[in-house]
Amino acid sequence: MGSTFNGLIGLIILALDIWAIINVLKSGAETGKKILWILLIVILPVLGLIIWAIAGPRGNVRI
């Protein structure tokens, strides 16, 4: 039971990281900043996602 739960949490984190990377790529930030944000998210998946959610560049938001 525990390994199934851990696998589910891992998949959720992976999906959120991919979503964050896509949003970074869509943002209007400079290329160097985009690369740094993507590296942060890839190297530190959970912490990088939290930091990006607080301070990271966002993609173009359509209303």
C-alpha positions in Angstrom: 0.0 0.0 0.0 2.8 2.4 0.9 4.7 2.0 -2.4 1.5 2.6 -4.4 0.9 5.9 -2.5 4.5 7.0 -2.9 4.3 6.2 -6.7 1.1 8.3 -6.9 2.7 11.2 -5.1 5.7 10.9 -7.4 3.5 11.1 -10.5 1.7 14.1 -9.2 5.0 15.9 -8.5 6.2 15.0 -12.0 3.0 16.3 -13.6 3.3 19.6 -11.6 6.9 20.0 -12.5 6.2 19.5 -16.2 3.3 22.1 -15.9 5.7 24.5 -14.2 8.4 24.1 -16.9 5.8 24.7 -19.6 4.7 27.9 -17.9 8.3 29.0 -17.6 8.8 28.5 -21.3 5.7 30.4 -22.1 6.7 33.4 -19.9 8.1 36.6 -21.2 11.3 36.2 -19.1 14.7 36.4 -20.6 16.2 33.1 -22.0 18.9 33.0 -19.2 16.3 33.3 -16.5 14.1 30.6 -18.1 17.1 28.2 -18.1 17.8 28.9 -14.5 14.2 28.4 -13.5 14.0 25.1 -15.4 17.3 23.9 -13.9 15.9 24.7 -10.4 12.7 22.8 -11.1 14.6 19.8 -12.5 17.3 19.6 -9.9 15.0 20.2 -6.9 11.6 19.0 -8.0 9.6 19.7 -4.8 11.5 22.7 -3.5 11.9 24.1 -7.0 8.2 23.8 -7.6 7.4 25.6 -4.4 9.9 28.4 -5.1 8.6 28.8 -8.7 5.0 29.0 -7.4 6.0 31.8 -5.1 8.4 33.8 -7.2 8.7 32.3 -10.7 7.7 33.8 -14.0 4.3 32.9 -15.3 3.1 32.2 -18.8 0.7 34.4 -20.7 -2.6 34.3 -18.9 -5.7 34.4 -21.1 -9.0 35.5 -19.7 
